[in-house]
Amino acid sequence: MSIDQSTEDNLELMRQPDWYDNAQKYWTAVSPTVNGMLGGFETIDPIDVKGSLSFVDEFVHGVRGVNNVVRKEPVMDSGYACDCGAGIGRVTKNFLLKVPFQKVDLVEQAPNFVEQAKESYLANEIESGRVGNIFCMGLQDFTPEKGKYDLIWCQWVLGHLTDDHLVAFFKRCIKGLKPNGMIAVKENNASREAIIDEEDSSVTRPNSSLKHLFNEAGLSVIKEEVQNGLPAGLFAVRMYMLKPNRQA
């Protein structure tokens, strides 16, 4: 398959040695608030959360029809989840703990976000024991404990990983899943070609590129859905539920 010049230029930018350092500098300067996590669009939080809750519901609660008759059994336990690219813990607090998962670990590279999560935003959830480990590192360096998680949730973060590191990350995540565990991705989609944002050192990939990387990592898409209700002018946002082709 040939690679056009714009794609090659994007790949070259992602290969630069300061790719991850630039992302770290950008996010360290962002306010550790919900508004900061959402790029100034704090009002979309309830819309985002509602869409995510609906997306995962059938996997953890099953599907019921008329007279409460079970149409589809749940396929995933709601025991332990991991919030990747967690920021201050918005997704953990407003979504994952309301699924409800019994316990959630977080992975976040910005120390100021981790501090805010620990000292304020998730303080009550940490005290109650519903938040477990908070790993302060980038996903390119994160290796989940083998067989630990029912769900690994990745939202608005995978654009910071190069293609090679993203595939390697997914392969490590597969090993971190329980037997019926899954990986979920919620990301912006470019309409055609990948778009590089040099300010925050990220890439917005089209739907086809993400699916290619899922496949390369050994993952199959078992559910795909567009997030509705977001303001006009933003990227389309898709949710993907991914199942390993084989349990590693």
NORRAFEN-V240137 format. One record per backbone hydrogen bond with DSSP energy under -0.5 kcal/mol. CO is the residue of the C=O (numbers start at 0). NH is the residue of the N-H. E is the energy in kcal/mol with one decimal. If there is no record, write none. Layout:
co;nh;e
CO;NH;E
CO;NH;E
This chain:
co;nh;e
3;7;-2.3
4;8;-2.5
5;9;-2.0
6;10;-2.5
7;11;-2.2
8;12;-2.1
9;13;-2.0
10;14;-1.0
12;15;-1.1
15;18;-1.8
17;21;-2.8
18;22;-1.2
19;23;-2.2
20;24;-2.4
21;25;-2.2
22;26;-2.4
23;27;-2.1
24;28;-0.9
25;28;-0.8
26;29;-1.2
30;32;-2.3
32;36;-2.4
33;37;-1.6
34;39;-3.1
35;38;-1.4
37;40;-1.4
40;43;-2.0
41;44;-1.8
43;47;-3.1
44;48;-2.8
45;49;-2.3
46;50;-2.1
47;51;-2.2
48;52;-2.7
49;53;-2.1
50;54;-2.0
51;55;-2.0
52;56;-1.1
53;57;-0.5
55;58;-1.1
55;59;-1.3
56;60;-2.7
56;61;-0.6
57;61;-0.9
58;74;-1.5
58;75;-2.2
62;70;-3.2
62;71;-2.0
64;67;-1.4
65;68;-1.5
68;64;-3.5
71;62;-2.7
77;101;-1.5
78;102;-1.7
79;149;-3.1
79;150;-1.3
80;104;-2.3
81;83;-0.7
81;152;-2.9
82;85;-0.6
82;106;-2.4
83;154;-1.1
85;88;-2.3
85;89;-0.6
88;92;-2.9
89;93;-2.8
90;94;-1.7
90;95;-2.3
91;96;-2.5
94;97;-1.4
95;98;-1.0
95;100;-2.4
102;80;-2.4
103;131;-2.4
104;82;-2.9
105;134;-3.2
106;84;-1.8
106;85;-2.3
108;110;-0.7
109;112;-0.7
109;113;-2.0
110;114;-2.5
111;115;-1.8
112;116;-2.5
113;117;-2.5
114;118;-2.9
115;119;-2.0
115;120;-1.9
116;121;-2.2
119;122;-1.2
121;125;-2.6
122;126;-2.3
123;127;-2.0
124;129;-1.5
124;130;-1.4
125;128;-0.9
129;103;-2.1
129;131;-0.5
132;105;-2.6
132;134;-0.5
133;135;-0.6
134;107;-2.8
134;136;-1.2
137;140;-1.8
138;141;-0.7
144;147;-1.3
148;177;-2.9
149;181;-2.1
150;81;-1.9
150;152;-0.6
151;153;-0.5
151;183;-2.8
152;83;-3.0
152;154;-0.5
153;185;-2.7
156;159;-2.1
157;160;-1.5
158;202;-1.9
161;165;-2.6
162;166;-2.3
163;167;-2.1
164;168;-2.4
165;169;-2.4
166;170;-2.1
167;171;-1.9
168;172;-2.4
169;173;-2.3
170;174;-1.1
171;175;-0.9
172;175;-0.6
173;176;-1.2
174;146;-2.2
175;147;-1.0
175;148;-2.8
177;180;-2.2
181;151;-2.0
182;241;-3.2
183;153;-2.6
184;239;-2.8
185;155;-2.6
186;237;-2.4
188;235;-0.8
189;206;-0.6
192;191;-0.5
194;203;-2.8
195;197;-0.7
196;200;-0.9
196;201;-1.8
201;196;-3.1
202;204;-0.7
203;194;-2.2
204;189;-1.4
205;209;-2.1
206;210;-2.2
207;211;-1.8
208;212;-2.1
209;213;-2.5
210;214;-2.3
211;215;-2.2
212;216;-1.6
213;217;-0.6
213;218;-2.3
214;217;-1.1
217;244;-2.8
219;221;-0.6
219;242;-2.5
222;240;-2.6
224;238;-3.2
230;233;-1.2
235;188;-2.8
236;226;-3.0
237;186;-2.0
238;224;-2.2
239;184;-2.4
239;241;-0.6
240;221;-2.8
240;222;-1.1
241;182;-2.1
242;219;-2.7
245;247;-0.5
